[in-house]
Amino acid sequence: MRHLQKRVIPVVLIALFAADGGAQQQSGRIILNPDVKAKRGLYPIAIAPASGSDSSVQQLVTDVQTFDLGVSSWFKPLDPRSFLADLKNEGMTIDPKKWADIGAFGVIKTKVSSGGGSVTLEFKLFEVDRGAVPVLEKTYKGSIGDARKLTHMWANDVVLYFTQEPGFFGSQIAFSSSKKINVMDFDGHGNYSLTKNDSINVLPSWSPTGRELAFTSYMRGTPDLYTVSPGGGRPKRISKFNGMNTGASFSPDGSKIALTLSKDGNPEIYVVSASDGTILKRLTENRFIDTSPAWSPDGSEIAFVSNREGSPQIFVMSADGSNQRRVTTVGSENQTPAWCPRKGTRMLAYTAKDDSSGKYDVITIDLTSGKLTRITQNQGNNEEPTWSPNGRVLAFYSVRAGGGAGIYLANADGTGEQRIVFKGEGRSPDWGPMVK
């Protein structure tokens, strides 16, 4: 049965700026409001080319800011070709009128100072309506190799300033590629193989702290469950029952793992200890296939896939296995449920088969209202969604004509789509938490 053994973890609704209700005024500044249907689109922000003496770092810092804010679901970086300001004479300040004339609401200025292998990045954020006085200033120092990381920190500060929510820049995505478990930065950089053996390694799953990854491996000949530090090291086998030990999902407190075991003949969902694999509870018990568990952010529920009603569909149950009920009613095949981690929402993203085309697409369902939102359409096969740590953006695996296979990012209404550039196929992506 296609993908029935896959599992991913848990964006909800694109955040837009609006003058009439899409923003709030607080402490003399604009707070972007994601809960109001906006009329004016994303917040237009101008990211001026970084100044300084190291052109390569300047370009990197400018590119990273533009990418980060562009995929955040909040901002629209403006085309630098539209800039009217005299950037050289402006320096680290702004002429508000020149920026207002191109429609910028915000402007970012950056200065790069480097030498002796170290770099200092000075950032200033301006709100055009508030004049030439910066509303946010930060300076970060580190090695030249830290420039990307330091710029992610600044972009997170910008998101926090405007939204009072954390960003996700600097987080990592785990995935399987060429039989190995790989880890990369959310933007595709820093890609490395976590598993070194030549056996099949699949279905990575982050722990809530981001200090551990669970995955299924055939390194000892059978599909057993292992955990390993994202920094590497010797994997620890924690579940080795006969048959499958697959599709791990950590509980929010990290103490338990929900997974699929077939030790009794057919795939059923169990909860085991995250430390030693001891079975704590069996959650499903029937002659059908139950798999792909995904724990809700508050730990009270588990979504899973079952073919008990004839085809793979998404079900939800209480964490103790009670109150099992089907939540997908449209389409003949729905799989890989992933919970949105954002507080105040009860939303799943999942893979759905389009019965008319035979292709697979990413869908979200609001479990409170039942509303469905189609994230992808007419773009090849799109599968295995996973949520950003702040619940604003989705990553998913896609195979497209002419574009090959890879991992894409998109806002939860399907806009702002961007392919992550890296070498490798990128199956079963799982987006990890922000690690301090």
N, C-alpha and C positions, 0 to 999 in steps of 0.2 A: 504494500500500500504506500503510495507516494508520500514521502516525507513524514510518515506517521511517527517516526522515532525522533523527529527534530524538536528543538525547543529553544526559545529565546526569552530574554527578560523584557520586562517592560523597558505625540506632543500635542501637545494638545493645542488646537486652535491657534492659528497665526496671530501674533500680537501686533496690533496696528495702532497708529497714532491718529487721533481725530481732534479737531478743534472744538467740536461740540459734543463733549462727553467721552471722547476716547482718551482723554488725559486729565490728570488732576493737578492742581497747584498745591505744592507742599513745601514749606520752608523756602519759599521764593524760587522754586524750580519746578520744572515739568516732571511729572511722574506718568510714564506711559501706562495705559490701562488696557490689559488684554481682554477684558470682559465686555467691552462695548464694541459693537459692530462699527468699524471705522469707515469714514467716507473719503479720507484723504490719503490713504495708503500708509506705507511704512515711513518711519521717521527719516527724512533725508539728511544725511550727514556727509560732510566733505572731509576726506582724509588727505591732507596736503602731503606731498612727497617729503620724506624725512630729509633734514639737512644734516651736515656734518662733513667729516673728512674721509669716511670709509664708505665708498659707494656701494659695495656689496652688502654690508650690514644695513645701510640706509634702504636699499631696495627690499631686502628681506623684511625689515620692520614694517615698511609700507604695505607690502604684499600680505603679511600675516594679519595686520589690522583689518585690511580690506576683506580678506576671506572670513575672518572671525565674525566681524559685525554683519557681513553679508549673509551668513548662514544662521545667525542668532535667532531669526524670526522677528526681530524688532526693527531693524534698520535697513535703509537703502543707501549704500555708498554711492556717491555721485561720480560721474565720469570726470576724471581730471582734465580732459580736453575742454570741459565747459568752464573751468576756473577762470575768472576775470582778474583776480587779485595779483598784484606784483609780489610774488612769494619771496623774492630775494630782499626787497625793501621792507616787507612786513616782518620778516624774521619770525620770532616766536609769539607775535601778537596777531591781530586781525583788523582789517578795515571792514566793519560790520556790513556796510552798504554793498560792497563788492560781493560779499558772500550771500547777502539777502537777494541780490539781483539774479543769482543763479538758482534760487530756491532752497538754499541750504538752511536748515534749522540749527544744525550743530556743525562745528569745525574742530578738527583735531590737528595739532601741530606737534612735531617730534624733532628732537635734536639728538644726534648720535655722536658720542665722544669715545674714541677707542685708542688703545695703546698698551704695549706690553702684554698682549693677550687678554686684556680686560676691556669691558665696555660699560659705558654709562648711558642709559636711555632716559631722556627727559621728555615727558609728555604733558600737553596742556589741552584741555577740553573747553571750548567756548560754546555758549548758547547765543546765537546771533542776536536775538531780541534783547539780550542783556548786555550787549556792548563788547568792548575789547578787554574786559577783565575775565580771566579764566574762571570757570566754575569748578574745575577739578584739575589739580596738578599732582603729578607723581614722578618720582625719580627712582629708577631701579638700577642696580649695579651687579655685575657678575662677569663671568668669562665670556669670550667671544662666542663660544659654543652654547651659551645660555641665552643668546639674543632672542631666539624663537620663544623659549619658555617665558622670558621676561615680558615679551610683547603679549603673550597669552594672558599674563597676569594683569596687564593694563586693560586689555579688552574686557576681562571679567569685571574690573573696577568700573569701566564705562557702563556695562550692562547693569551692575548693581546700583550705580548712581541714578540711572534713569528709571529703573524698574523695581528697585528694592528686592530683586530676586538674584540668586547666584547665576553666573554663567557656567558654561561647561568647557571652556577652552583650557586645554591642558589635560583633559581626560583621555582615556585610551579605549580602544576597541579590540577585542579578541576575536579571532575567526579561524577557520580551518582552511588550509590551502596545501595542495600537493601532499596530503596525508599528515601534515604537521599542524600544530597549533601555533598561530602567529599572534603577535601583539603589536599594535601601532598606535601612534597618536591619532586623535579623532580626525585630523585633517590628512591622514595618510603618511605622514612623515615618521621616521624612526622605526620602520617596520623591521621586526626580527622574529626568528623562529624560537619558540619556547621549548619545543620538544626536539630532541636530537636523534631519536631512534627512527628507523625506516619503516616501522609498522604503521597501521592506520590509527590516526588520532583525530577525533571529531568532537563536535558539540561542546565548545568551551562555555563556561558559566562563571561569572564573577561572584565572589563573596561580597557582602554589603560593605566591608571595609576596604575592598580593593587590594587586599594583601594576599589573596589566594584565588586560584582558578581551579574549578573542577572540570574534568573532561573525561570522555570515554576513550580508552586505548586498547588496542590488540597487542601491546608490547609483550605480553606473556601468552599470546595465542588466543585469548578469549576477550570478549568485550566487557572489560571491568572498568570501574570508576576510580579515577585518581584525582589527587589535588596536588598543586604545586604553586610556589611563589611566582608572581609575574617577573621577578628578578632572576628566575632560573633555579637550578638545583635539582636534586633527585626527587622525582614524583613519588607520592605516597599513595599506595593502593588502599582504598577505604571500603570498597564494596566489590566482592568477588563471588557472588552467588552464581549458581549454574544458569546459563543463558545470558540474557541481556542485563547490563547494568548501565542504563543510559538516561540522557535527558535531565541532568541535574538542575535543580532550582533551590538556591539557599533561602532559608527563612530570613525575615528581616533582621533578626537578632544574630544571625550567623550560626546558631547552634544546631540547626537541623537542615537536612536536605531532602526535598521531595524528588523522587526519581522513578523510572520505570524498571521493574524487575520482571523477568519471565521465568523465574525459578520454579513456578508451579504449573508451567505449561503454556500459559498465554500472558501477554503483557498486562500487568496491573500496576497501579501507583501505590507506592509505599513512602513512608517517612523514616529516614534513618538518622543516626547521630552523625554530625559533620566531623566529629573527631575520629571515630573508629568504625563507622558504618553499621553499628548495631541497629537492628530494626526496632523502631519505636511504635509504628502503627501501620497496618494495611488499610488503605483508604478506599480502594475499589475491589469488587469481587463479583465477576460475572464471566461469561464465556467469550466476551468480545474484547477488542483491543482498546485499552485505556492507556494513554501516554501523554508526553509533552506537558508535564505539570509546570505551572508558573504561579509563584506565590504572590499574593497581593501585597502592596506596600505596607499595609497595617497588620499583616500576618493573619487576618481573620478568614481569608478565602484562598482557594487555589483554583485557577483555571486549568483545563486540560482538554485533550482531544479524545473522542470516543466514536467508534462506529456502531454503537449499540442500537442506533435507529436506522441502520442501513448504509450510511456513508459517513466519512469523517466530519465531525461537527465539533464546535466549541461548547464545552460545558463548564459550569462553575459549581463548586461545592464549598461548604464550610471546611475550615482547616482540619477538622476532626473526621472528615469524610461524609458528614451528614448533608442533607438538603442538596442533593445532586440534581441539577437542572440544566437543560439545553438553553443557550443564549443566542445562537445563530440560527436563523430560520430562512435566510435567503442564500441560494446556491447549493450545489450538490456536494461541494468539498471545501471545507474550511479548517485550517490547521495553524500551527505555530503561534499560539496566543502569547501576548506580551502585555503586561500591565503598565499603564502610565504611572510614573512615580510621583506625579504632581499632586500635592495635597488638595483636597476638595473635589477631586474627580474620581469617577469610577469608570474607567475607559480601558478598552483593550484594543490593541492593534493585532492583526492576524493576516495570514495568507488565504486568499479566496480564489477559487477557480472560476473564471468567466465561462459559463456554460455555452455561450454563443461562439466564442473564439477558441476555447480550449486553453487559453493562456491563464497565467496566474498573476494576481494583483494584490496590492496591499490595501487593506480596509481598516477603518477604525469603527468601533461601536461604543456608544455611550450607554452603559448598562443601566443608568437611571431612566433615560428617556427612550432608549432603543434606537436613537438616531445613528444612521450609517453614514460615513464619509469615505469616499473613494479617493485614495491617495495617488494611485497610478492607473493609467488606462491607455491602451493602444501603444505600449512601449515595451514590447517583448514580455518576458517573464520576470516578475518582481515578487520576491519571497522573503520570509524570515525577518520581519521587522523587529527592531530593538530601539528603545527610547534613550534620548540623552538624559543625563542625570537630573536636569531641572525640568524634564517633561515638556520640552518645547519643540524638539526636533526628532525626526525618525531617521535611522539608518536602516538600509535593507540591501539584500543581494539582488542583483539584476543581470539578466542576459538579454542584450539588445542587438538587433541587426546592425551591423556596421560598427557597433561600439564595443563589442566583446562583452566579457563578463567582469563585473566589479561591484563595489559597494557604493551606493548613492546616499546622499542626505536630502531630506525634504522637510518642509514645514508640515504640520498635521492636516493642512487642507490641500496638500499636494503642490504648493507653490515653492519657489526658491530652490528648485532641485539642482543638485551639484554632485558630480561624480568625484569621489576621492581617488586621487592618483597614487597607485602603488603597484608593485609587481606581485602578481598572484591572483587567484580566483576569488577568494573571499567568501566562502560558504559559512552559513550559520553565525553571522556576526553577533556579538554580545557587547553592549556598550557598558563600560565599567563606571563606577562612581568617581566623584572628585576625591582625590587623596591629598590630604594636607601634608 
